[in-house]
Amino acid sequence: MFSPLAVRHYIHLLILALLSVMLILAVHMIRPSAINPFSSVMLAGGFTITAFISLLIFFKGFCSDAGESVFMTLMALGVKMLLSFVLALLFLAVFKNNQAGSVILFFILYLTFTVFVFIKIFSILNKRSV
């Protein structure tokens, strides 16, 4: 769960989160009316936490036997999807961020962090199988 391999990937996730926040703030400085910076940074933080939880579950199963590893990998991807749905519900329905810029930013961040998690999981599994 906190092996050197896992910590390296957690640091990559932290770098991705910081880059996302910097890009959000840069867009806000260029076009202040496009997005709300506070809710956008909170959204990036939510996706970071979602990806972190998914990677934690994956690495917990990665260090165990092969049967549990497959189950934990699938569970990590399922938990990521469910937490993203909850985040979407909070962002769009509860906090009423339904402007075009906010919705587009939501999908951009969702795709960014989802692709990041998939690439990390599949690259680790590819190295393990070789």
N, C-alpha and C positions, 0 to 999 in steps of 0.2 A: 504494500500500500504506500509506503514511503521509502521505497528502494531508490538508489541513485537514478535508475532509469525513469521511475515515476516522477521524482522531483524535477528532473530535467524537462519533462513534458509539462509539469505544472508551471515551471518558469516560462516556458513557451506560451502557455495560456495567459499568464500575467502580462507578458509582452504584447500579445494580441489585444488584451483588454486595454492596456495603456495606449496603444496605437489607435484603437477605436475611440477612446475618450479624446485624444488629441485631435483626431479628424472631426469629431462632433463639435469640439470647441472652435476649430478652424472654420467649419461651415457656418457656425453661429457668428463668428466675427465677420465673415464675408457677407452673409445674408442673415441679419438678425431676426427677420420675421419668418424664416423658413421653418425653424424648429425651436422648441423650448429646451434650452440647454440642461436645466435641472432634471426634467423627466427623461431626457435622452441619455444623460449620464447614468441615471438610475436604471434605465432599461439595459444599457451596456453592462452594468454591474449585475443585473439579474441574469442576463445570459452568461456572464462569466461564472456566476455561482452554479447555474444549471450545468454548464460544461464541466466544472470542477467536480460536482457530485457524480456526474456520469463517468469521468475518468477515475474517481475514487472507487466506484463500484467495479469498473473494468479491471483496475490494478489489483483489487482484492481477489478477484477470480483468476487473474493472470498468474498469480503465484501459487495457485492450488492445482489439483489434478485436472486432467483434460476434460472430463465430463462436467465438472463444475465450472471450468473456464468458459466453455461454450454457453452455459446457462447464464453466467454472470455477464458475459459480453452482450447477450441479447437483452438481459435485464437492464444493463447500463444504457443501451440505446432506447429501450422502452421508457425508462425513467426520464431520459432527456426529452423525449417527445411529450410525455405527460406534463413535465415541469414547464416546457415551452407553451403548452396549451394553457396552463394556469397563468403564466406570465402574460400571454395574449389576452386572456380574459381580464386580468387586472389592468393592463395597459389600455385596452380599448374600451372596456365597459365601465370599469370602476373609476378610473382616472379621467375618462372622457377625452382621450387623445385621439380624436378622429379626423384631424386635419390631414391633408394629402401628404405633407412632408413627414408627419409623424408615422403614418401608416407605411410609407415607403421606407423610412428608416428602420421600422420594426422588421420588415421583411429582409432588408439588407443585413441587419445584425443577426437575424435568425439564420439566414443562409451562411453567413460568415462563420458563426460559431458552430453550426451543424457540420459544415464541410471540414472545419478544423478538427472536430472530434472524430469524424469518420476517417480522415486522413491519418490521424494519430493512431487510432485503433487498428486500421488495416495495415499500416506500415509496421506496427509492432507485431501483429499476427503474421505478416509476411516474413519478417526476420526470424520469428520463432519457428516457422515451418521449414525454412531453408537450412 
